Amino acid sequence: MVVSSQISPRAVAGRFRFALKSVVDGGPSVMPSLGSQTLDEDDVDLAKALLADPTSWLDAEAVFEFEDQFASWNGSAHAFAFRSGRESLSAAIQGLGLSPGDDVIVPGYTCVVVPNAFSYAGIEPTYADIELDTYGVDIAEIRRLVTTSTKAIVMHHLYGLVSRDYDAIVEFAAERGIPVIEDCAHSTGATVHGVNVGNRGTVGFYSSEQSKVFNTIMGGVVVTSDEHVARRLEAVRSDAPAPTHDEIKSLLMSVRLRHMQEKSRNRLWLTDVAALRFGKHEITPTSIDEYDGLKPDRYGEKMAGATAKLAVNQLRKIDAYNEERRAHARHWDAWADAQGYRKPLVVEDTTPVFLRYPVQVPAEMKADLRWARTELGVRPGVWFLGTHHPVNRNEGLCPNADLAVRTVINMPTLGLSQSQLEGT
Ligand SMILES: *Cc1c(COP(=O)(O)O)cnc(C)c1O
């Protein structure tokens, strides 16, 4: 999740050598990025206009506008925006009235910020292993781990896939009256039986962090159709501190930085220019403290109006980008078939959004990814590098999670050239 913009002469030389070789071989001069692919010129223009008008940065109406638009696009009764997905989850924990010491089941293969949100609330989660079809929580694990004191179940839809056991988990939880939290950070816009994911659990949360389905550098939103939970979430959102002037400025500058480095056609040349110009404003969404399970100084913030305006602009384009992702995924389907690799399962009557295309490869291929650069002209992602990405905290507890950590890589689903898509 962290993209370094450090400028080392060796890295620059390596990049140019690779570009030259690619072009000579008939390939693209730069590899498709794994982040920020949904930022366009219009988002950059918007960020520039916002940078010129700091008095508008905390415009609360803009946040309400985004919440309304997100709720209606997503088919949700209520939506509440926060600075990030993890802070939306933190709000959900409060919205559900969870207390220190409560029993909560959480996926044993997730991003470190998910268990952190619980431990900050005094809750030590019980970890459920995943299945290897869609990397979702396995219903058999929920059955094994549930107790009469289980207060919530967290499930997720990873890589933009709809979780294999979605129906089974929500039905099981409903029978027992256990609230379900859906982590939709990778899957904004994915549908099941025609309904967007996140709407069947008690709450669902989404992320617009810079590597996710839509991009506001950092951003998050939580939805619910439960009126009681909605009132609590609204109170949490109203009481949440606002981001600082410096945070908002860095976020807006980062839109320009990320667009130059990850999306612009000229990014080969602009990467270093961008780092020199905007590098000091670079946002690191997950800090080293968070890797260590510590709570950052600033946590639980609401979304800034400026971020909400970016989010509204991104939302206009999300369906088109998700369509493009599905087209890219068909390319990777054909590739996985040809290589004999296990393809991700697309459950019947679901529409995935393929934030990335996950595939299991031999562990030594994940450990050294240079083959992908030369054979495919891409730099695969490594989600996840640990059971608590990017750190490993639970080794030995969830065997499928451990296997996925060793073998799952993810292919980019935006930005392949036409010749790459045609497999030439
Ligand atoms: C990114 C991510 C989150 C948190 O979203 P942020 O907006 O980065 O806080 C939660 N769950 C998963 C699976 C994620 O990948």
The ligand as an ORCA input file, in Angstrom:
! r2SCAN-3c Opt
* xyz 0 1
  C      -7.524     -1.307      2.488
  C      -8.294     -2.256      3.300
  C      -9.041     -1.842      4.417
  C      -8.979     -0.453      4.989
  O      -9.223      0.587      4.106
  P      -8.448      1.982      4.320
  O      -9.266      2.959      3.553
  O      -7.070      1.798      3.754
  O      -8.417      2.273      5.763
  C      -9.816     -2.779      5.050
  N      -9.868     -4.048      4.641
  C      -9.148     -4.489      3.589
  C      -9.263     -5.922      3.190
  C      -8.324     -3.613      2.904
  O      -7.563     -4.060      1.896
*
